[in-house]
Amino acid sequence: MKSIRINFPCLLAVLAVTAALLAAAFYRMEIDADVTKYLPRHDPVIADAEHVLKNPSVQDRLVIDIGIQKEDPAVLLACGRFVEQKLRESGLFEQVGFKQYAKIMPDLLSHILNNLPILFDRTQLQEEVAPLLTTENVNRTIRNDHNKLLDLEGIGRAASISKDPLAISNKVLARLSSLSPSKNVRFLGGQLISSDGKHLLLIATPSGSGMDTQLARQLSALFQTIGRELSHQYGDNENPVALTPMGAYRVALDNEVIAREDSEKAIFLASLGIALLLIFAFPRPLLGLFAFLPAIFGSAAALFVLALLEPSLSIMALGFGGAVIAITVDHGIAFLLFLDRPEITTGKMAAREIRSVGLLTALTTMGAFGALLFSDFPIFEQLGLFSAMGIGFSFLFVHLVFPMVFPEMPSAPPRTLPLRKGVEKLTGFGKKGIFFMALLGVFMIFFARPEFLVSLNAMNTVSQKTLAAEKTFNRVWGEGIFENIFLMTAGEHVSDLQATGDKLLPMLNHDLASGVLTTGFIPTMVFPGGKRAMENLSAWRSFWSKERIDRLKEDLENASAETGFRRDAFAPFLETLTKYNDQADATKIPAQFHDMLGIKQNPAKTLWVQFSNLKPGPAYDAQAFYARYGSLGKIFDPTFFSQRLGGLLFSTFLRMLWIIALSIIILLFIYFLDWHLVLAALIPVLFALVCTLGTLNLLGHPLDIPGLMLSIVVLGMGIDYSLFMVRAYQRYGVQDHPSFQLIKMTIFMAAFSTIIGFGVLCFSRHALLISAGLTSLLGITYSLAGAFVILPPILKFLFRTPAERTGKPLSLFRAVLRRYRHMEAYPRCFARVKMMTDPMFKALPRFFSGDVNPWIILDIGTGYGVPACWLLERFPKAMVYGIDPDGERVRVASKAMGKRGGVKQDAAPNIPNAPDPADMAMMLDMAHYLSDEAFSLTLRRLYKHLKERGCLLIRVAVPSDGQHSWLWKLEAFKLRFSHVELHDRSIENISRLIEETGFKIKESVPSGKKGESVWLMAEKD
C-alpha cells in the first residue's frame, strides 16, 4: 500500500456515511418478500391468491407418512400415536392428527340423524334416497342392521338404527370423505391407514409459514430426531419403520440449502478469478478492489432515498436493482485504470478523462430504467427508481468523491502486464474478424427462435430425498394427493358463510357430477343456510308422499317380522318422514365444528372465512372455473397460479425489456444526433441477442424467467461496452491512443469480471442459478465479442478521413460540416448553427477576395475551429495554427482541422508556433478577454510573426449606443464564476492599440445588422 496514496480520513468518512445510509434505510423501510403485493391488482388470479395465502394453514399443512414393510395395524397405530405426541410436545404445530375430530364425530352424526329432512335437495332425493326404498333393498338393509346388532360392531348403534334403518345418513357422511387428503384410505383407531395396511397418514399444521426457512430448519431437525427414535423403538430388521414428511417447508429448505451452497462456491471461485484478473490488469492490484466502492455507495444512497419515499421495498426490486447498479463497476474500473499510470496522476484528471466517455453510458442506463416509472407495475416502478438513482449516485461518487479519496497517485512501479497487450490485440482482427462474426450471426439467426418457459416450478430445485418422498406419497396415497384447489369465502358472520355456501352448492354438485372436480366439500353439505334448509325441507315433504310412506312402512314391517325386530322398532324414522321439528336452530354451525369445517376468523378479527379443499378432475379448466366461482369467493389453484404468475412475470419482464430497449434507442439518438453512430452502437447488442438465443436453442435450454430477468442486465452492460467504444473513438480518433487502450481495458475488465461471476453459476445445482449463469455468460461474452471484433472496423470506416471528392464539389457550408461528422452532438450542432446564424460567414468572403491566398494562418482563440475550417475549405493549400485555453475545444478543433495545421492549448498573449512566417492572423471574438497590456503584447507578437504586408483580421464586440446585448450580459454572468474579467473597449480605443503596434487599419465595417460587432482588417507595414 506504500505505492498507493489514499486520503484515509476521507475514505473512512465515506465508509461511515455508506454504513449510516444503509442502517437508516433498513430501519425506515421494510423489505417485503411477498412479490404478489407489487404485481398489478387487475389480475383476479393474483388478487385471489394474495387473499388466500394470508392464511398459513392452507399452503403450509404437512402430510406425514409412516410406513412399514409388513402389514401390522397395531404397530402402525402405535407409531402414529408416538409421532403425534412428539409433534405436539415440540410446540411447532398448531394442530396435529385427527384426534380432535374423532371426539366430535358422534355429535356430528347426531346432527345428521336429527336433521335428515334439510340435508337433501330434490335431485339428491331422487338419485340417492329413492334407490334405497325398493322392497329388495329394504329387506337387505334391515337384515344387515340386525346382523350388526348381534356383533361387537353394533354396540351402541341401536338408537341410530332406529332413526335411520336405511342408512340414509351414510349419503351425507360420504360427503365428508372429501375432507380426507386421499381416497386410498380407511379409518382405523382414529387414524388414516392406506389400502394395503402398511402406511399411516398424519396431517399437521405448523405454527408459522412453511416458507420461513428458520422454521423449516427446525422442522427438518425435528423429523430427523423423531425418525431415529421411531425406528429404534418400533422398527427391526424384518419390519423397519420409515418416517416421510412432506410439505412446503422441504421445498423452501432445499432451495435455501442448495442455493446457499451454490452461492458460497460461486463467491469463492468468482473472487479467486477476479483477484487473478486484478493482479494481471493493474500495476497495483489492490487498487482495483476499490472499483466496487461506487456501486456499494450508490446502492446505499438510492436505498436511503427510496426509504424516504416508500414504506416498503420489494425484495425482487432490491435484488434485481442491486444487480443493475453493479453495472456501474465499469466506471470505477475506468477511473482506477486512468489513475494507475506510469506518471503521477491526480484524481481530478482521471475523473475528467472518463467523464467525457462514461457520461453517455450513465445517462443512457439511468434514462432507460427511469422510463419504468411510467409503467403500471408497482414492482417495476420501484425497480426503475431504485436502479436509476443507484446508477446516478454511483456515477457522482466516481467523479466527486473518488478524486477526494485519491487526490494524487504516484507513478506506478514498472511492471509487465501481458493482459493489457492481449486486450490490445483483441480489437485488431479487422475485416477477417467482422466477416467471421457475420457468418456466425447469420448461422445463429436460423436458431434464434426463443422457446419460452414461464413455469415458476422450473425455478425451484429440490434434493433427491424430497423427490423420493414425493414419489412415495404418489405411489401410496395416489397421484393427486398434492393437487388441491383452495376456495375461500368470507362474511361478517358464520351465517353469511352458509348463505354463500348455499349459492355454491349447486355449482359444486354439477362439477362433481361432470368430472370438473373429483372431490369437494363445503359446510353447506352438512349445515345448510336458512334459505337452502327451507328449500330442502320443502323438497323432503314433496318427496315423501302418502303412498311412498305407506309402501315403505309396509316393507319395514315385513322386514322386521322376518328378522326379529319389533313392529315399532323404526317408529322414530317414520316419524321423521311425517312430523317435522323446527329446523331453524339446526342450520347454525356449533363452534366445535368450526375447525373441522375450515372456518376461522381472519387475522384482523374482522371477518369469518371458510376454506374448502377441492381436487380437480379430468374436465377441469382453470380459466372457466375462476370465471364461474370468482364472484362468490377467492380461489387459489397452485398450478394455475404458478402458470399465471409465471406468465405475468414473463410478460412484464418482456415489456420492461422493450421499454428499456426503446428508451435506450431514443436516448442514444438524442445524445448522438447521428443515426450512423446509433446503429453502430446497437449492432453488437443485436449480435449478442441473436447469438445468445441461437446458442440457448442449440443447447436445448429455453428462455425462462431468470434468463429474461438477466437479459435486461445483459442489455445494459452490452450497450455500455458499445458506448464506451463509440465515445472513445469520438474522443481519441485512433485505437492506438494511450487513453483508448485504457478504455478497452475498462471494457474487458468489466465484462470479464462479469463473465467469471456468472460463469461459475453454470456449475451450480440450483436451476435458477444455472439459468441465470448460462444466459448471462452467453450474453456478456457475445456482447464483448461484438464490441471488440465488430465495432472497431465499423468505427474505423465511419471515422475515416474524407477522401477528396472527384465529382461535383460540395458547397462551402457542407464541406465545413463534413469535417465535424460523427463528432459529439454539441460541437457538431454548434458548427451548423454558427454557420447558419452568425453573420461572420457572410462577411468573411469580402476580406479574401481578389488575389488574397494565405498559406499559413495564425488563429488566436480558435474555439471549436469553425472559422479555421472555413478558411481551410476556402483555401485548399492553407495551413492553420491556433491556440485556445479550453482543452475540449482544442481537441475538437484539432480533429476538425486534421493534418492541415494544429491547435494547442494555450492563451494569449502567447501565440501559436508556425514553421514559417504567417500570411495572416485572426483574433475573432476574443479581444474582450484580454487586458490592454495583454492585447498589446499579443498584437506585437503577431506583428513579428507575420510576413511583410501580412494581414490581421479582428472581430470585436462593441456596445451599440453604449448598451451591451443580452448575449454579452449572459457571457459576463457566466465568466464571473470562472473569475475571468471582461474588458469593454470602444472601437476607437481598439483601433489605437492596433496602430500603436505598427499595423495599418485598411478596413473597419460593422458585423451584422445591429452592428454589435465590428470587423477590423489591418496590414503589417
Buried (B, 14 or more C-beta within 10 A) or exposed (E): EEBBBBBEEBBEBBEEBBEEBBEBBBEBBEBBEEBBBBBBEEBBBBBBBBBBBBBBBBBBBBBBBBBBBEBBBEBBBBBBBBBBEBBBEBEBBBBBBBBEBEEBBEEBBEBBBBBBBBBBBBEBBEEBBEEBBEEEEBBEBBEBBBEBBEEEEBEEEEEBBBBBBBBBBEBBBEBBEBBBBBBBBEEBBBBBBBBEBBBBBBBBBBBBBBBBBEBBBBBBEBBEEBBEBBBEEBBEEEBEBBBBBBBBBBBBBBBBBBBEEBBEBBEEBBEEBBEEBBEEBBBBBEBBBBBBBBBBBBBBBBBBBBBEEBEBBBBBBBEBBBBBBBBBBBBBBBBBBBBBBEEEBBBBBBBBBBBBBBBBBBBBBBBBBBBBEEBEBBBBBBBBBBBBBBBBBBBBBBBEBBBBBBBBBEEBEEEEBEBBEEBBEBBEBEEEBBEBBEEBBEEBEEBBEBEBBBBBEBBBBBBEEBEEBBEBBEEBBBEBBBBBBBBBBBBEEBBBBBBBBBBBBEBBBEBBEEEBBBBBBBBBBBBBBBEBBBBBBBBBEEBBEEEEBEBBBEBBBBBBEEBEBEEEBBBBBBEBBEEEEEBEEBBEBEEEBBBBBBBBEBEEEEBBBBBBBBBBBEEBEBEEBBEBBBEBBBBBBBBBBBBBBBBBBBEBBBBBBEBBBEBBBBBBBEBBBBEBBBBBBBBBBBBBBBBBBBBBBEEEBBBBBBBBBBBBBBBBBBBBBBBBBBBBBBBBBEBEBEBBBBBBBBBBBBBBBBBBBBBBBBEBBBBBBBBBBBBBBBBBBBBBBBBBBBBBBBBBEBBEEEEEEEEEEBEBBEBBBBBBEBBBBEBBEBBBEBBEEBBBBEBBEEBBEEEEEBEBBBBBBBBBBBBBBBBBBBBEEBBBBBBBBBEBBBBBBBBBBBEBBBBBBBBBBBBBEBEEBBBBBBBBBBBBBBEEEBBBBBBBBBBEBBBEEBBBBBBBBBBBEEEBBEEBEEBBEEBEEEEEEBEEBEBEBBBEBBBEBEBEBEEBEBBBEEEBBBBBBBBBE
